[in-house]
Structure formats: C-alpha cells, structure tokens
Amino acid sequence: MSRPRLTLIVNNDMPCSQDVPRAGQKSWSNMFDPYALKANAPDLWSAYFRARFNSPREVALFCDVSFQTALNWWGAVTAPASHITLLVILTDPDAAAFFGETLGRAA
C-alpha cells in the first residue's frame, strides 16, 4: 500500500501581484535575534537572579539545584534549563516584566 503524495503544481502564466499590502510579520524572530538571545541568556538570567535573590545559595534552594549550578547561573557561566524557566515564570509575576525591560534596554 502506498502513501498519498503531495504534488506541487506551479502556474507561471499567472503572475503574482507583488504590490499587495501585507500585514507585518509578527513572529518573535522578527523582534529578537534568536542567536543573540541564546548567547545573552546567561547574562540575562544572572541579572534576574541577582535582582531577586540575595545569594547563589538562595537560588539553589529555590530552584532545587546544586550550589555549583546556582553559582554558574549567578556568575553568568550558564543559563537555566526550561523547567527552571517555567518555575520562575509561574512563581514570579514580575519575571516577564523584568526580562522585557532588560531586553528592551539592550535593543
């Protein structure tokens, strides 16, 4: 039994109008450079942890990670994984605003 195949049919006789006004693209990649965001993530998270917590030890206790991991985040060596990101976003109502302001100043 063969699976159905997709066939693309191109009609070059009918030109596409290029002057049609289009809605602006609203994707996140239009607003942020994904590579720059990834490269700057450790600095962003370090700034957040320093603003919210008094020490890497408090970060370790809150996020349930080792002291060394918290120290790496505090010193902008690495950024947290997605489950820590979700924990922060779900528990701190000001986190999104913090990151928005920080990214707004960098842009």
C-alpha positions as CSV (number, residue, x, y, z in Angstrom):
1,M,0.0,0.0,0.0
2,S,1.5,3.3,-1.0
3,R,1.0,6.5,1.0
4,P,-0.5,9.5,-0.7
5,R,2.0,12.0,-2.1
6,L,1.8,15.8,-2.2
7,T,2.1,17.3,-5.6
8,L,3.0,20.9,-6.1
9,I,1.6,22.5,-9.3
10,V,3.1,25.8,-10.4
11,N,1.5,28.1,-12.8
12,N,3.9,30.6,-14.3
13,D,1.3,32.0,-16.7
14,M,-0.4,34.0,-13.9
15,P,1.9,36.5,-12.3
16,C,1.6,37.1,-8.6
17,S,0.9,40.7,-7.6
18,Q,3.8,41.9,-5.5
19,D,2.3,45.3,-4.6
20,V,-0.4,43.9,-2.4
21,P,-0.2,45.4,1.1
22,R,0.6,42.7,3.6
23,A,0.2,42.6,7.3
24,G,3.6,43.0,9.1
25,Q,5.1,39.8,10.2
26,K,4.6,39.3,13.9
27,S,6.9,36.4,14.7
28,W,9.3,36.5,17.6
29,S,12.2,36.0,15.3
30,N,11.3,39.4,13.8
31,M,11.5,41.1,17.2
32,F,14.5,39.2,18.6
33,D,17.6,37.7,17.1
34,P,17.4,34.1,18.3
35,Y,21.2,33.6,18.2
36,A,21.8,36.8,20.2
37,L,19.1,35.8,22.7
38,K,20.7,32.4,23.2
39,A,24.2,33.9,23.5
40,N,23.0,36.5,26.0
41,A,20.8,34.2,28.1
42,P,23.4,33.6,30.8
43,D,23.8,37.3,31.4
44,L,20.0,37.9,31.4
45,W,19.5,35.1,34.0
46,S,22.4,36.3,36.1
47,A,20.8,39.8,36.2
48,Y,17.5,38.3,37.2
49,F,18.8,36.1,39.9
50,R,20.9,38.9,41.3
51,A,17.8,41.2,41.4
52,R,15.5,38.7,43.0
53,F,17.8,36.7,45.4
54,N,20.5,37.7,47.9
55,S,23.0,34.9,47.1
56,P,23.6,31.8,44.9
57,R,22.6,29.7,47.9
58,E,19.1,31.1,47.9
59,V,18.9,30.4,44.2
60,A,20.0,26.8,44.8
61,L,17.4,26.3,47.5
62,F,14.5,27.9,45.5
63,C,15.3,26.1,42.2
64,D,16.3,22.8,44.0
65,V,19.7,22.6,42.2
66,S,23.2,22.2,43.5
67,F,25.1,25.1,44.8
68,Q,27.6,24.8,41.9
69,T,24.7,25.1,39.4
70,A,23.3,28.1,41.1
71,L,26.8,29.6,41.2
72,N,27.1,29.1,37.4
73,W,23.9,30.9,36.9
74,W,24.8,33.7,39.3
75,G,28.1,34.2,37.5
76,A,26.6,34.1,34.0
77,V,28.5,30.9,33.1
78,T,25.4,29.1,32.0
79,A,21.6,29.7,31.8
80,P,19.0,27.5,33.5
81,A,17.1,24.7,31.7
82,S,13.5,25.0,30.6
83,H,11.9,23.5,33.7
84,I,13.6,26.2,35.8
85,T,12.5,28.9,33.4
86,L,8.9,27.6,33.8
87,L,9.3,27.6,37.6
88,V,10.4,31.2,37.6
89,I,7.7,32.4,35.1
90,L,4.9,30.6,37.1
91,T,6.0,31.8,40.5
92,D,7.2,35.3,39.9
93,P,4.6,37.6,38.4
94,D,7.3,40.3,37.8
95,A,9.7,38.0,35.9
96,A,8.2,38.6,32.4
97,A,8.4,42.4,33.0
98,F,12.0,42.1,34.2
99,F,13.1,40.3,31.1
100,G,11.0,42.6,28.9
101,E,12.6,45.6,30.3
102,T,16.1,44.1,30.2
103,L,15.7,43.1,26.6
104,G,14.1,46.4,25.7
105,R,17.2,48.3,27.1
106,A,19.5,46.0,25.1
107,A,17.7,46.5,21.8
